[in-house]
């Protein structure tokens, strides 16, 4: 991996991806009651999921906030402060796809912006679905001849989830219009990883 420091060259590196429909519901609840994305999206609207998501993924909202600079977590090799909404608007992508590209892309946002292309080029070869995480990690280790004990495998498979937000099943938050909005805006992730609502 050419972008990594020499001391990490021999490490097994992987990234995580998640069903975008589920991720937006989790983001909405995680942001309660005063998270920055929620506050931006719902400043003048009713505090409900549909208003939050339609605002966050709208080109009008992205254009209005295109000069706001944020320092999202993720890729240490990407720019530190970036106009998140400008790139979302220029590339016509959703917030989840933006974060995916920010964390895993080879290219700087300026190159992405000039190309107006989300082609999935990443500097991380192994992207695992969070929905099947324990089994995917075990398979990844096996594939790379990394020995793990049966006790560790059992621990990973039975360990309770952490940092969960409490909410209804994510499908209950969507109507047909919202489903199609996410499908269009996060089309790369939906197509690349076969996700459905």
C-alpha positions in Angstrom: 0.0 0.0 0.0 2.0 2.9 -1.3 0.4 5.6 0.9 1.2 3.9 4.2 4.3 4.5 6.4 7.0 1.9 6.0 6.3 0.5 9.5 2.8 -0.5 8.5 3.7 -2.1 5.2 3.5 -5.7 6.5 0.3 -5.2 8.4 -3.1 -6.7 7.4 -5.3 -3.7 6.8 -9.1 -3.8 6.3 -11.9 -1.3 6.2 -15.6 -1.6 7.1 -18.7 -0.9 5.1 -22.4 -1.0 6.2 -25.8 -1.1 4.7 -26.4 2.7 3.9 -30.1 2.6 4.8 -29.2 1.2 8.2 -26.3 3.6 8.6 -28.4 6.7 8.1 -30.9 5.6 10.8 -28.0 4.9 13.1 -26.5 8.4 12.3 -29.9 10.1 13.0 -30.2 8.4 16.4 -26.5 8.8 17.3 -26.8 12.5 16.7 -29.7 13.0 19.1 -30.3 15.4 20.6 -27.7 18.0 19.6 -25.3 16.5 17.0 -23.9 18.9 14.4 -25.4 17.1 11.3 -28.8 16.9 13.0 -28.7 20.5 14.0 -27.7 21.6 10.5 -30.4 19.6 8.8 -33.3 20.2 11.2 -32.6 23.9 12.2 -36.0 25.0 10.7 -37.8 21.7 10.3 -39.6 19.1 12.4 -37.3 16.7 14.1 -38.1 13.5 12.3 -36.0 11.1 10.2 -37.5 11.9 6.8 -36.7 15.6 7.2 -33.2 14.8 8.4 -32.4 12.5 5.5 -34.0 14.4 2.7 -32.3 17.6 3.9 -28.8 15.9 4.3 -28.9 14.4 0.9 -30.4 17.3 -1.0 -28.3 19.3 -3.5 -29.9 22.6 -2.1 -28.6 21.8 1.4 -25.2 20.8 0.0 -24.9 23.9 -2.1 -26.0 26.1 0.8 -23.2 24.7 3.1 -20.6 24.1 0.4 -18.0 26.4 2.0 -18.3 24.9 5.5 -15.1 23.1 6.5 -15.1 20.0 8.6 -12.5 17.6 9.8 -14.1 14.2 9.5 -12.4 11.1 11.0 -10.9 8.5 8.8 -8.1 8.5 6.2 -5.0 10.1 7.7 -3.6 10.8 4.3 -6.6 12.8 3.1 -6.9 16.6 3.6 -7.6 17.5 7.2 -10.3 20.1 6.7 -12.6 19.7 3.7 -15.8 21.2 2.4 -17.8 18.1 2.8 -21.0 19.3 1.2 -19.2 20.8 -1.8 -17.8 17.4 -2.7 -21.1 15.7 -2.0 -22.8 18.1 -4.4 -20.1 18.1 -7.1 -20.1 14.3 -7.2 -23.8 13.9 -6.6 -23.2 11.4 -3.8 -24.7 10.7 -0.4 -23.0 11.4 2.9 -22.2 7.8 3.5 -20.5 7.4 0.1 -18.6 10.6 0.8 -17.3 9.2 4.1 -16.4 5.9 2.3 -14.4 7.8 -0.3 -12.8 10.0 2.3 -11.6 7.1 4.4 -10.6 4.7 1.7 -9.9 6.5 -1.6 -6.5 6.7 -3.2 -7.1 10.2 -4.4 -7.5 13.6 -2.9 -10.8 15.4 -3.0 -9.5 17.7 -5.6 -8.8 14.9 -8.0 -12.1 13.3 -7.3 -13.8 16.6 -7.9 -12.0 17.2 -11.2 -12.9 13.7 -12.4 -16.4 13.8 -11.0 -16.0 10.0 -10.7 -16.7 7.6 -7.9 -15.1 4.5 -9.2 -14.3 2.8 -5.9 -10.5 3.0 -6.2 -9.3 2.4 -2.7 -5.9 1.9 -1.0 -7.5 -0.8 1.2 -8.0 -4.1 -0.5 -10.1 -5.7 2.2 -13.4 -4.1 2.8 -15.6 -6.1 5.2 -19.4 -5.9 5.7 -20.2 -5.0 9.3 -23.3 -7.2 9.2 -21.1 -10.3 9.0 -18.1 -8.9 10.8 -16.9 -11.8 13.0 -17.1 -14.4 10.3 -15.6 -12.0 7.7 -12.6 -11.3 10.0 -12.1 -15.0 10.6 -12.2 -15.6 6.8 -9.8 -12.8 6.2 -7.3 -14.1 8.7 -7.6 -17.6 7.3 -7.1 -16.3 3.8 -3.9 -14.5 4.9 -2.6 -17.6 6.9 -3.0 -15.8 10.3 -3.6 -18.4 13.0 -6.3 -17.6 15.5 -7.3 -20.0 18.3 -10.8 -21.6 18.5 -11.3 -19.7 21.8 -10.7 -16.3 20.0 -13.1 -17.3 17.2 -15.7 -18.2 19.7 -15.2 -14.9 21.6 -15.6 -12.8 18.4 -18.7 -14.7 17.4 -20.4 -14.4 20.8 -19.2 -10.9 21.9 -22.1 -8.5 22.3 -22.3 -5.5 20.0 -21.1 -2.2 21.4 -22.1 1.5 20.7 -25.5 0.5 19.5 -28.2 3.1 19.1 -31.6 2.1 20.3 -34.3 2.3 17.6 -36.8 0.3 15.6 -35.7 -1.8 12.7 -34.2 0.5 10.1 -36.6 -0.5 7.4 -39.5 1.0 9.4 -38.0 4.5 8.8 -38.2 4.4 5.0 -41.0 4.9 2.5 -40.5 4.3 -1.2 -39.3 7.8 -1.8 -36.5 7.6 0.8 -35.5 4.2 -0.3 -34.9 5.5 -3.8 -33.1 8.6 -2.6 -30.5 6.5 -0.8 -30.3 4.1 -3.7 -29.4 6.9 -6.0 -27.1 8.9 -3.8 -25.2 5.9 -2.4 -25.4 4.0 -5.7 -21.8 3.0 -5.6 -22.0 1.3 -2.2 -25.3 -0.3 -3.1 -24.0 -1.7 -6.3 -20.5 -2.6 -5.1 -21.7 -4.5 -2.0 -25.2 -5.6 -3.0 -27.1 -3.9 -0.3 -30.9 -3.5 -0.2 -33.3 -1.9 2.1 
